[in-house]
Amino acid sequence: MKTSKNFVAILRRDVSFVWHAVIAVVFIGFASLAVGAAILDLLALRY
């Protein structure tokens, strides 16, 4: 029983890590899109 609880705890920790990594990747993706759009707007205003 103790091994099963240990396995569940490890699995829960791994799932939590993957979930936070996915959230971080999505956030970084949106931030890079916003920066790219701002750069394109600046270039469009310049020319």
C-alpha positions as CSV (number, residue, x, y, z in Angstrom):
1,M,0.0,0.0,0.0
2,K,2.8,2.4,0.8
3,T,4.4,1.8,-2.6
4,S,1.1,2.6,-4.3
5,K,0.8,5.9,-2.4
6,N,4.4,6.7,-3.3
7,F,3.8,6.0,-6.9
8,V,0.6,8.1,-7.0
9,A,2.5,11.0,-5.3
10,I,5.3,10.8,-7.9
11,L,2.8,10.6,-10.8
12,R,0.9,13.6,-9.4
13,R,4.2,15.6,-9.1
14,D,5.1,14.7,-12.7
15,V,1.7,15.7,-14.0
16,S,1.9,19.0,-12.1
17,F,5.3,19.7,-13.6
18,V,4.1,18.9,-17.2
19,W,1.0,21.1,-16.7
20,H,3.1,24.0,-15.5
21,A,5.5,23.6,-18.4
22,V,2.6,23.6,-20.9
23,I,1.2,26.8,-19.3
24,A,4.7,28.4,-19.5
25,V,5.1,27.5,-23.2
26,V,1.7,28.9,-24.1
27,F,2.4,32.1,-22.1
28,I,5.8,32.5,-23.8
29,G,4.2,31.9,-27.2
30,F,1.6,34.6,-26.7
31,A,4.2,37.0,-25.4
32,S,6.4,36.4,-28.5
33,L,3.4,36.9,-30.8
34,A,2.7,40.2,-29.1
35,V,6.3,41.3,-29.4
36,G,6.3,40.3,-33.1
37,A,3.2,42.2,-33.8
38,A,4.6,45.3,-32.1
39,I,7.8,45.1,-34.1
40,L,5.7,44.7,-37.4
41,D,3.6,47.7,-36.4
42,L,6.7,49.8,-35.8
43,L,8.2,48.7,-39.1
44,A,4.9,49.5,-40.9
45,L,4.8,53.0,-39.3
46,R,8.4,53.6,-40.2
47,Y,8.1,52.9,-43.9
